[in-house]
Structures are given as C-alpha cells and as structure tokens.
Amino acid sequence: MVIELGLAREPGPPSPSPTGRWWRSPHGVRRARPLAVGVGLALLLGLTGAAVPSGPLLVQVAAHQVAARDIVLAGDRLLVTSAAPQGSATVWQLAAYAIPAGDLLWTVPFDAASWRLRQVRRTGDVVLVDPRSGPGSGATLVLDADTGSTRWVARSGLTLTDDGRTALLLEPGESAGTASTVVAVDIGSGDELWSSGLAASTEVLAGPGGQALLIGGDGRAEVRDGRTGALLRTADLGAVSRPDSMAGALVLRQSSGGELGVAGYDPTTLRRLWQRPVRYGPGRITECGGLICFPAGPQIEAVDPLTGESVWRIDADLVVDFDSYLVAYSVAGVPGAEGGSGASGGADGGASGGAGGDSTSSGAGAGSGRIVDPVTGQTLLPLSAWYTELEGRGDATFVGYRQPVEDGPAWLALLAPTTRAVRLVGVVPGPVGGCVADETTIVCRSGADGITIWRYQL
C-alpha cells in the first residue's frame, strides 16, 4: 500500500526540533555535483552545528532516463513501470533494476490495464504483482525475479503462507454461499500441491509456520499443513464472520448473548484467548505494530493480541501499519498532535494524543497524519511540511523530502528504526518526487523523465 501526503503549506528550509530529538547528523555526500554537496552540507551544518561524519550517509549509485509511473522496491529488485508511444498506441513495460547496484536487469511488456505496482511481494525467486483492485480479486501475476518472464498466473487473488512457499487459492462455488474448493499451489512453479472441497462458504488465511487456516461461515475451523494439506486440527467455533489473521492471532467477529463481539484465538490450537464487546461497530479493526487496533469512539485503542488487554489509546480515526512504523490519521485534524498517549495497561489510560499530522500541531485540515510509536502510541513525527510517500517493506523506513524552492535542492530524511528519530541523510539536486525506500536504498523520480538510486547508511 502507498499513501501519498501532500503539503498543507509551502515548506521552508528544515529547522532543528525544539527538543533536539528529530534531527541527528543531517549530512549527505554524493559522488557528483560537488558544489551542490558543499552547499547542502553547509546548510545542514548550519541547522545542527554537528560535525561532518567520517563516512557518507548518501551515495548516488545509478540514474536512468525513464518516465516512470510506478516505482516499487521488492527485496533486491527495483520495479518500474513506464509507457512509450508506438505509433498511435501506447506500449507499457515493466523494468527491473538490481538493488543496490542499480543496473538494469530486464524489461518485459506489461499489461497496465490489469495490473499496477501497488501490491508487490518478493518471495524466493519470484515476484508477485497483485491486480489493480488489490489482493483478493482478479488474477495475481507471478514473475521470475531474474528474467521477468511470467511463471504462472493465479486464477484468483491468492493468500501467501507466511513461509512464502505456498499460494492458497479459494475457488468459490457457482453461487454465493455454496460449496467451494481451496487449492494449494507451489509459488515458484504454479504446480498444484493439494486441494480440498469445502461444505460451506469459507475464508482461507495464513497461519504460523506455513500453515493454512480454513474458517467456515458455519463455524467449522481447520488448521492444515500448507505444503501437504494434512489436517492438523479442527474445532467448532460457532457462528463467525469476517475472520482475519493478524498480529499472531486469529480474530473473529462473533455474537454472544445478542451482543456483537470480537474474539481472539490461538491460530495453532484454535483455543479462544479473549473476547471483548465491540461498542462502535465491527469495522476498522486492524493490525498495528504487533498489536490489534480497535475503534473506540473518537480514539483508536491498541490491545495485546494474546490477552486482549489495552496497551494504549490515541485520538485518531485510523491507524495504518507500515511494518516498521505506524501512521495515525484523522479525518478532520485534531489539535494537540504533538502528544501520544503513552498509556500502558488500563483501558482508560491517558489518551492525550491528537490525530493530526499534515500538521495538526499547526491546525492543518483533513487527511492529516503522524507517525506514532507502536509500543507506546506516542507521536514520533507529525507529517508537517514533508512531501512523503509511505510504503510498508518490512524493515523499510519512513522517507520524506523537503524542497523549499520548486527547482532547488531537496533534503531527504528517514526514520531511523533503532532510535525512532528522523534523520536527514543528504541534500540532492531537485526536483525530486515519488520517493520510496528500504533499509539500504532510496529511489526518487528526478525531473520529468528520470529516476535516481541512492545508497544510504544510518
């Protein structure tokens, strides 16, 4: 998933945080354009007064002329889609570049009408490209990571087991609610491993250790070995709806005594761990940094997936998990975004945090957000005056850039995963845009028809 956040106002040059927490050694070095490097370092030194580090934080490794539409980092591959005119038609292609070297590996034709690089996963020696409409509908394209050739095409949206080896496909019956079939397929070859007929409408989920969870609408639950299909455990859970696997727990919506509730189950033993009422409707329950986030009136409450106990609360309408950080959003912007709850334990624990970020601290409007600590719920960074693209990639970090002058240099910054501090890694010639990053690499569009690849270290 990618969420792009624009500016609430025209930014000025980066300024040091009043607390001294966000800005750490913001110096960058590039191989080319030494004058720009010198100017950038001088500006950044003026901001912090810190000494120049012994080694470069940011090094350009490659630049390519390509009018990119989508840019996605997937493991050691950078995938880029672009279009080129061919007579009166437009021909789309998908290109892969090696990371971190930046060399072009392959280019293949690409069906831009069916797929767009918004849901991409790398596992083993293949790359999975999900349909434009997202996982769960339409076909999934399985590409050879080394050549770009199509290994196979999933018949429908697939569920990938947590070991990355097996695709679980659900083939529905001829009409809604009728019997269906689950088919397990080797992700690399497309060969069928096993299949099982289902007597009722069933959801297929990924369990721990490469297992498959089959949760029927009639309450029958099965745990199967993902590779062999061997039945490991069964249970009757009663009437359930909207099953989900998150934060190491099986989460089910259930009705108890006429009251709608949510229950957490151990996904291996199918033993119920906890149950809690849903006071504000069944929607918007999401995984958030190893916890499970529930809507709680004007707040989001994060609970422990093993006990169901409250860990923290914050003022927000939605919390989105980007793997290495969380972003809290407010529909209308809430003053006081600088705070986080920091609450631990009780359900009423001190929710003083706001939901704001495209700068709720300065009264920005709708669609605002802020990065929050998944452990405490405290605000790490209001997303004020930053052009940002947030992308979940395992160890990926937040990447943002500020460009005070439209055609001038831009500052690139990341969220250091260990210190949870925002760190400027360098200044680069502008304009840039559409930046994505992982734990070693930053890629941005440069100008109207180019991409630039940098390697960084924190």
Steps between C-alpha positions, in 0.01 A plus 500: 500500500620851426349813647613832362476806721531847352595820669258700705711805423812597311796378710790700620849362552524224761547636849629327811247346732440696819564179693809405302350156447417484132816625329815294528820563295315609185787492251503350151770434242458413132758396246396761250427874524756590769378860512147386588643270764700780655204734508276229643748412770544863592123542532463186704794589724335833560190319616666272751852618570609136497828371361526340156478120536801288403322332212222597254140446597368527144675385181350503152542159336299535178278726293275390214297688243151356529162670535390286793139458607543253786816443704516212748783345700457125545797336668805532277293622207378845404194468276398789276211530255511749214322573174642581158314611187501252213327653205151597610509257794666503840714202596555425868802322640629373833869534577705356786820650639742331738516637853729643621711514180227663291576308177216426257423127517208450264206664326175326405165614357249586768120492502433835668123455465505195730784564740660792674794486739315568820508152655834332426668224700835328454532144624767253400583545132166651398324835520124517554304784343142522619218649293419870485203445729723347768538153651196277511357576156614435147816315404846521656803507273798289609822615330847350489714743700805440278343528154159666538331213318158392627529178701125465541185699564284429802140430409382740770642710779725284715605471863872444547610281791733667748800296381452639148487156338132431438214688338154423635223554245131497581280392212141590588195299411265591219289724722550695821508284812540171313784251537844608384852357472832605647799428277862518620760581234880511509582868468803446277364254246124542512462124553202391708596345833160405640137601499204456731130539444317727744145441615429864585616846411855518636778753548859389442768662719872456559590345833840476671771266376371477144159371610163572343194605701157418355219679681148412390198721541338210685770519767708200389869585519790297364876530534684332213861455398553748218717265291324167544146596596517266800224579748667604827209623711128572478259689722143627501518871580131575461362767271779730382545775246788694348786282625847649483853397588693783663779554751534127557134449589190379321243777541129427454183706526246307706167562665464401865174546688371727226804729529749533220855428611848420378694195615866412470606138447832321496546424128676167570280349771177690419462570871321824585732749669268794566172659406390860515187691398503733203338821613545699182432254220700214348706695247852639492665236715860489380842367590729772634859429586449158658181617672138508386335839461128548573283806441395646835283803438726791401804290584691193387575243768792257457469166681732208565420219251561229762297645787264755346614755760538865412854626438442860386241739361539798271266753343472385139253368246732241345843348564685346203784252549800554271697212655776706664278785620138602543321801356195638681250694290223741586221579258464858620826567683509515877700763691772375730665251267832547670392266781457126511321308763793307631231310688576148603266257668153633576241577239467857618870575498574865429416558138635846447625452146337663202457356156643750295795539277510682186536704773232488754746668734452808286134445427515327162186351356359171376707194423772584750727240655793436729746220558446336839707259707345149478603423858363808678279682251706815550549733204839466332445745216207714386507488122512877465663669203635170365430355160471135591426162352452233761560143400509184709804286416591303810798696628424798277516840660296813455633709215421865459637792308480877530556725204465865603561620143314322222807443283754512782670232708302259716574356842441127544417360842426161653368368826788317668350165613709466817485854639156583353647839410465675166838537338599705198722286280592751233420783265449426130438712191131553432237456402430153641178314572335163542769383741501148647755336728606185679771439758787580259362684200306813405350541153339820371367631175739767377358760267231397254663193350757350732554297815798519735615229738696578816654272761495626857614403845381618838 
